[in-house]
Amino acid sequence: MIRHIVTFTLAADSVEQRAEQAAFITRELLSLVGVIDDVESMQVVTDVNVTPGNAHVALIADYADHAALDRYQVHPDHVRVSGSIRPLLASRVAIDFEV
């Protein structure tokens, strides 16, 4: 199994705006569950302490293998969601590992 973790740092200046954007990102990403068969599990979390320097949102998702993750990455619905999220970001960092 491959675990895919992505952290997002939002570009918005205010805590309120970041909270709205984090909720939007959460809805968008979770909308992929049940649409893209290769997603075995998905969780989206936000930084509860609003700690300076921390990422604001994280995606934690599991896939059967590397091929399943590769299919997810190019799936049209994932590409659409990624495109809707990208303009909100200051940075994005990911790691994929075997569980």
Backbone hydrogen bonds in HBPLUS format (Angstrom, degrees):
<---DONOR---> <-ACCEPTOR-->    atom                        ^
c    i                          cat <-CA-CA->   ^        H-A-AA   ^      H-
h    n   atom  resd res      DA  || num        DHA   H-A  angle D-A-AA Bond
n    s   type  num  typ     dist DA aas  dist angle  dist       angle   num
A0099-VAL N   A0001-MET O   2.90 MM  98  5.51 158.1  1.95 144.9 150.2     1
A0002-ILE N   A0063-TYR O   2.78 MM  61  5.17 168.8  1.80 155.7 159.6     2
A0063-TYR N   A0002-ILE O   2.87 MM  61  5.17 151.6  1.95 148.3 157.5     3
A0003-ARG N   A0097-PHE O   2.77 MM  94  5.42 168.8  1.78 168.4 168.4     4
A0097-PHE N   A0003-ARG O   2.97 MM  94  5.42 154.7  2.03 147.1 155.2     5
A0004-HIS N   A0061-ALA O   2.72 MM  57  5.16 169.2  1.73 161.4 165.2     6
A0061-ALA N   A0004-HIS O   2.91 MM  57  5.16 159.8  1.96 144.9 151.6     7
A0005-ILE N   A0095-ILE O   2.89 MM  90  5.38 176.0  1.89 167.1 168.2     8
A0095-ILE N   A0005-ILE O   2.85 MM  90  5.38 146.7  1.96 153.2 162.5     9
A0006-VAL N   A0059-LEU O   2.94 MM  53  5.06 154.2  2.01 138.9 146.7    10
A0059-LEU N   A0006-VAL O   2.76 MM  53  5.06 159.0  1.80 151.0 158.4    11
A0007-THR N   A0093-VAL O   2.73 MM  86  5.29 162.7  1.76 160.0 165.5    12
A0093-VAL N   A0007-THR O   2.98 MM  86  5.29 156.9  2.04 147.8 154.3    13
A0008-PHE N   A0057-VAL O   2.74 MM  49  5.13 165.0  1.76 157.1 158.0    14
A0056-HIS N   A0008-PHE O   2.86 MM  48  5.95 143.3  2.00 142.9 152.6    15
A0057-VAL N   A0008-PHE O   3.14 MM  49  5.13 160.8  2.18 147.8 151.0    16
A0009-THR N   A0091-SER O   2.97 MM  82  5.16 171.4  1.98 142.9 144.4    17
A0090-ALA N   A0009-THR O   2.70 MM  81  5.49 173.4  1.71 152.8 154.9    18
A0091-SER N   A0009-THR O   3.21 MM  82  5.16 157.4  2.26 138.6 138.9    19
A0011-ALA N   A0088-LEU O   2.90 MM  77  5.87 168.4  1.91 151.7 150.6    20
A0018-ARG N   A0014-SER O   3.00 MM   4  6.24 161.6  2.03 149.6 155.0    21
A0019-ALA N   A0015-VAL O   2.91 MM   4  6.12 150.6  1.99 146.1 154.3    22
A0020-GLU N   A0016-GLU O   3.06 MM   4  6.40 156.1  2.12 148.6 154.2    23
A0021-GLN N   A0017-GLN O   2.93 MM   4  6.19 161.0  1.97 150.7 156.1    24
A0022-ALA N   A0018-ARG O   2.75 MM   4  5.90 154.8  1.81 148.7 156.0    25
A0023-ALA N   A0019-ALA O   3.01 MM   4  6.20 153.6  2.08 143.9 150.4    26
A0024-PHE N   A0020-GLU O   3.01 MM   4  6.29 152.7  2.08 143.9 151.6    27
A0025-ILE N   A0021-GLN O   2.86 MM   4  6.11 165.0  1.88 154.5 158.0    28
A0026-THR N   A0022-ALA O   2.92 MM   4  6.07 158.7  1.97 145.4 151.6    29
A0027-ARG N   A0023-ALA O   3.00 MM   4  6.23 165.3  2.03 149.2 152.4    30
A0028-GLU N   A0024-PHE O   2.91 MM   4  6.14 167.3  1.92 156.2 159.8    31
A0029-LEU N   A0025-ILE O   2.91 MM   4  6.06 174.6  1.92 157.1 158.5    32
A0030-LEU N   A0026-THR O   2.96 MM   4  6.02 169.0  1.97 153.9 157.6    33
A0031-SER N   A0027-ARG O   3.00 MM   4  6.04 129.7  2.26 139.5 151.7    34
A0031-SER N   A0028-GLU O   3.25 MM   3  5.24 135.4  2.46  94.2 106.4    35
A0032-LEU N   A0029-LEU O   3.04 MM   3  5.69 163.7  2.07 116.9 122.2    36
A0033-VAL N   A0030-LEU O   3.20 MM   3  5.57 155.3  2.26 109.1 115.5    37
A0035-VAL N   A0032-LEU O   3.03 MM   3  5.10 153.4  2.10 115.2 122.4    38
A0036-ILE N   A0032-LEU O   3.02 MM   4  5.85 161.1  2.06 169.1 163.0    39
A0039-VAL N   A0036-ILE O   3.13 MM   3  5.97 169.1  2.14 127.1 130.3    40
A0040-GLU N   A0062-ASP O   2.90 MM  22  5.39 156.5  1.96 160.4 159.4    41
A0062-ASP N   A0041-SER O   2.95 MM  21  5.24 154.8  2.01 140.1 145.2    42
A0043-GLN N   A0060-ILE O   2.80 MM  17  5.16 146.6  1.91 146.1 157.1    43
A0060-ILE N   A0043-GLN O   2.81 MM  17  5.16 161.8  1.85 161.0 162.9    44
A0045-VAL N   A0058-ALA O   2.89 MM  13  5.29 159.8  1.93 151.8 158.4    45
A0058-ALA N   A0045-VAL O   2.82 MM  13  5.29 154.0  1.88 152.2 155.4    46
A0047-ASP N   A0056-HIS O   3.05 MM   9  5.17 152.5  2.13 130.4 133.1    47
A0050-VAL N   A0047-ASP O   3.43 MM   3  5.47 156.8  2.48 101.2 107.8    48
A0054-ASN N   A0051-THR O   3.02 MM   3  5.57 163.4  2.05 136.5 141.0    49
A0069-LEU N   A0065-ASP O   3.17 MM   4  6.57 157.7  2.22 151.4 157.4    50
A0070-ASP N   A0066-HIS O   2.86 MM   4  6.11 158.4  1.91 151.3 157.8    51
A0071-ARG N   A0067-ALA O   2.94 MM   4  6.20 152.9  2.01 145.7 152.5    52
A0072-TYR N   A0068-ALA O   3.00 MM   4  6.24 155.8  2.06 146.0 152.6    53
A0073-GLN N   A0069-LEU O   2.95 MM   4  6.22 158.8  2.00 152.8 157.9    54
A0075-HIS N   A0071-ARG O   3.05 MM   4  6.03 116.5  2.47 140.9 156.8    55
A0075-HIS N   A0072-TYR O   3.19 MM   3  5.13 150.6  2.28 100.6 109.4    56
A0078-HIS N   A0075-HIS O   2.99 MM   3  5.32 119.9  2.37 107.6 122.6    57
A0079-VAL N   A0075-HIS O   2.94 MM   4  6.23 162.5  1.97 160.6 166.5    58
A0080-ARG N   A0076-PRO O   2.95 MM   4  6.11 154.3  2.01 141.7 148.4    59
A0081-VAL N   A0077-ASP O   2.99 MM   4  6.19 165.1  2.01 146.3 149.9    60
A0082-SER N   A0078-HIS O   2.83 MM   4  5.96 166.7  1.84 154.5 158.8    61
A0083-GLY N   A0079-VAL O   3.00 MM   4  6.14 152.8  2.08 142.3 149.5    62
A0084-SER N   A0080-ARG O   3.09 MM   4  6.43 139.0  2.26 141.8 152.8    63
A0084-SER N   A0081-VAL O   3.04 MM   3  5.10 125.2  2.35  96.5 110.9    64
A0085-ILE N   A0081-VAL O   3.07 MM   4  6.33 138.4  2.25 148.1 159.4    65
A0085-ILE N   A0082-SER O   3.22 MM   3  5.17 130.9  2.47  94.3 107.1    66
A0086-ARG N   A0082-SER O   2.92 MM   4  5.96 164.4  1.94 157.3 161.0    67
A0088-LEU N   A0085-ILE O   2.85 MM   3  5.67 157.5  1.90 133.0 140.0    68
A0089-LEU N   A0086-ARG O   3.16 MM   3  5.53 167.1  2.17 118.1 122.2    69
